[in-house]
Amino acid sequence: MQKSFVIVLIAALLGAFVFSQFGGASSSVAFIAGVVVATLIFTFVPTNSAKSADEPYVGPTMTLYVGNLPYRVHEGEVKALFGEYGPVNSVRLVRDRKTGRRKGFGFVEMSETGAQKAMTKLNDYSFQERTLKVREAKSQESDSDNSQNS
């Protein structure tokens, strides 16, 4: 945001100089024209440098089990907490089928490197007066394999 402002200001000053030297207009009119032109350029020219926050992370991911969550917590709060360590694709807080109440645990899918950091930093972390338990989630396939072997 601040970088764009500086570029618009520079473009406006250059526009004012060019208009005043070659256009015969007053410098204030030239400055305003420069601001308008620079604003139009920034409005209609797309920038590829910043990714949208809604775009999912496409690299290697890991799903984390997060236990002992407060029952009143919302997905956005969990996403913000884990988002400090890397891109978060999804947060799913498990609810009781009959009552609809949260069960106090959930799953976070995020970048693999961020998940490793989050497991280290957030396991046994105090969050809204609860001590979180963060582990790599076991896949459902491995759970069904184990039950068949028993």
Order of alpha helices (4+ residues) and beta strands (2+ residues): alpha-alpha-beta-alpha-beta-beta-alpha-beta-beta-beta-alpha
